[in-house]
């Protein structure tokens, strides 16, 4: 968790972790895989490919 939890604004379990150099490391919101430091999305490339092939597996009627 963040050092400022719950004031950080993240949902429980959604805070970033820190690597050995103290940098924030985020995880994919779909599978939990650690994202690269240069990630521009909260979804990893593998999950993005899976979603683009079959979006119905990931979204329900409320998300559209």
Beta strands, then each sheet from edge to edge (+ up, - down):
strand 1: 17-18
strand 2: 24-25
sheet 1: 1+ 2-
end
